[in-house]
Amino acid sequence: MRVPEQVSTHAPALGGRRLMTQRWRDVAFLHWAVDPAAVARFFPPGVRPDLLDGRTYVGLVPFRMIGAGLGGGPAVPWAGTFLETNVRLYSVDDTGRRGIVFLSLDADRAVVVPGARKVFGLPYRWARMGFRDDGDERRYVTRLRWPVQATSRIGIRAGGPADDGP
């Protein structure tokens, strides 16, 4: 993918206190180009869809969260390791600061959902999830439990052909 010249490839140093420690494993980043007008209503005031060649992207990101802990502290036993899938949009504000707008974050640890919703204000949902590593293929299954019911199945093969969809 082409990176526009005005986009920095280096993130600025983070300020403030650390809220969480976490590691991601077996992560897959799947993205689809969409018309910015089709998703503009999902952005909060003050930000708009970030564009690349006149399009914006919706991302579907499944992964295994490993050893999550609060602040700089140790991992929370049992609850700090779970499966997650998120659906995201990419935003930019008038100063050029880029960010992520999460449409959903699905987790298979019931205790994580209300905690993340209350403490961080994130739209977590409880799901039954599965992950399977078959060598060069990773499979993710998500079945939402609350507040809606839906299912997704994702299969990723290293080096396999990309399917641009319908």
N, C-alpha and C positions, 0 to 999 in steps of 0.2 A: 504494500500500500504506500502511496506517495504521502510524505509529510510536508505540508505547506511550510514555506520558509519562515513565516511569522510565528510558528508554533515552536516553543522551546521543548527540547527533549529531556531537560533536566528539571526535576521538581524542586521547588523552593524548600528550604528547611522548615519543618513544622514548629510552630510556637505553641505555648500553653502546656498544660499537663497532659500526660498520656492517659487515655481513657481505657484502653484495652491492649492486651498482647494476644497475638493469634498467629497461627501458621496455616497456609492453605496447601493442600495436597491434591493431586489428580484433578486439577482445575481444567475446565474447558471453556473457552470464550467463543461463543457463537454469535454472530452479528448479521443483521439484515438492514439494508438501506431502505429508508422510508421517506415519504414526503413530509417535510417539517410541519406543514399545516395539519397533517393527519394526527400528530401527537402533541401539538402545541397546548392543548387544553390540560395536559397532565403536568405542566410545569408550574411551580409556584411563582407568585409575583416577584419580579426583579431578575428573573432568568428566562432564557429562551433556548430553543434547540441549538446545539453546537453543530456547525455545518462543515462538510467537506465536499467540495464540488457541487454545492447546492442541495445536498442530501444530508439527513441525519441518520443515526443508527439506533436500533433497539438491540439490546444485548440479552442473551440468555446464558447464565453462568452457573453451572453446577460444579461443586467441589466438596472435598472433605475438610472441615474445620478441625484442626488439631491443637490441643493444649491451650484453648482460650482462657484468659484470666483477666481480672480487673486491674486497671492501672498497670504498674510495672511488676505486680505480684505474680505468684506462681499460678499455674493452670488450675482451674476449678476441677476437682476430681469428677469423673463421669460426665458431668454436664458441660465441661469444656471441650469435649470432642463429639462432633455430630456432623451429619450431612446437611448441606445447604444448597439451595438453588435460588438465584435471584434474577429478576427481570429489571433491566435498567435502561435509562435514557441518559444522554450526555448533554450537559448544559453549559452555557456561558453567560456572564453578566456584562453590564455596560463597560466595566473596567478591563474585560478580557479574561477574568478569572474563570477557570473551567471547573466543572464539578459533575457529580452523578446524582440523578434523581431516581430513587428506587421505587418502582411500581409495586414490587412484591419481593419479600425475602421469605423463603420457605425453609423450615428447619424440622428435623425429626426428633428433637428433644423438647417435650412439652414444657419443661421448666424454662427453657430459653425464650420462648415466645412472649409470655407476659412480662418477663424481665426486660427484654429488649424493647418492647413496646412502651413500657412505662419509663424506664431509665433513659433510653436514647431516643424515644419517639419514632422508632423505625417500624414500618408496616410488616412485621413478621407474622407468619401464619404457620400453624401446626400441620405437619404432613407425615405420612408414612413414606419412608424413602429407602431406596436400595442402591447399592453400588457394587459393581463387579468388575474386576480387573482380569481380563483374559489375554494377557500378554500384550499384543499390539492393539487391543480393543478395550475401551472403557464403556461401561453401560451404567446409565443413571435412570432410575424410575422414581417419580414423585406422584403421590396420591394425596391431595389436600384433604384434611380432616375438618378444619375449621378456619375461617367462617364460611367457606364455600367448598364444594366438592368438584374436583377436576383431576385429570391424570396427564402426565407427560412421560414419554420414553425417549431417551437420547442415547444414541450409539455413536461413538467416535473411534475411528480407526487411524492409527498413525500411518501417514503416507498414502492414505486412501484418497480417491478423487473427491473433490468438493461438489456437493449437490446444491445448485442455486435455487432449488425449489420450483414451485409452479410458475 
